[in-house]
Amino acid sequence: MSKLLCPVCDKDVSTSPFKAWKFRGYDVKRYECQNCKSKFNVYQNPKKTFTIPSHK
């Protein structure tokens, strides 16, 4: 994954995930934005990458 942006405030997230697991073929990583303190998940597999919550 290239640049990671917070889906809430749209700023760069440079921290490491604080939790990771597998879910239905996706590698899921949980991050906390150092700017707005919101938490979000990044779902990633070879074909698709998305966040929950999604970008604005």
C-alpha positions in Angstrom: 0.0 0.0 0.0 1.3 3.4 -0.9 0.4 6.5 1.0 -2.1 6.0 3.9 -4.6 8.8 4.4 -7.1 9.1 7.3 -10.6 8.7 5.9 -12.0 11.3 8.3 -9.5 14.3 8.1 -7.6 13.3 4.9 -4.2 13.8 6.6 -1.2 11.4 6.2 -1.1 8.6 8.8 2.5 7.5 9.6 1.9 5.3 12.6 1.9 1.5 12.5 -1.3 -0.4 12.9 -2.1 -1.3 16.5 -4.1 -4.4 15.6 -4.2 -6.8 12.6 -6.3 -9.8 11.6 -7.7 -11.7 8.7 -11.4 -11.5 7.6 -12.9 -13.3 4.6 -9.8 -13.2 2.5 -8.7 -9.7 3.5 -5.8 -8.6 5.7 -7.3 -6.0 8.1 -5.2 -3.4 9.9 -6.6 -1.0 12.5 -5.0 2.5 12.7 -5.5 5.6 14.8 -4.9 8.9 13.1 -2.4 11.0 15.1 -4.1 14.2 13.8 -7.8 13.7 14.6 -7.6 10.6 16.8 -10.2 8.7 14.8 -9.8 5.0 14.4 -10.3 3.2 11.1 -9.7 -0.2 9.4 -7.9 -0.9 6.2 -9.0 -4.0 4.3 -6.6 -5.3 1.7 -6.3 -8.2 -0.6 -4.5 -8.6 -3.9 -7.4 -7.2 -5.9 -8.9 -4.5 -3.7 -8.1 -2.1 -0.8 -10.6 0.0 1.1 -11.2 1.6 4.5 -14.0 1.6 7.0 -15.2 4.3 7.5 -14.7 5.1 3.8 -13.2 8.4 2.5 -15.6 11.4 2.3 
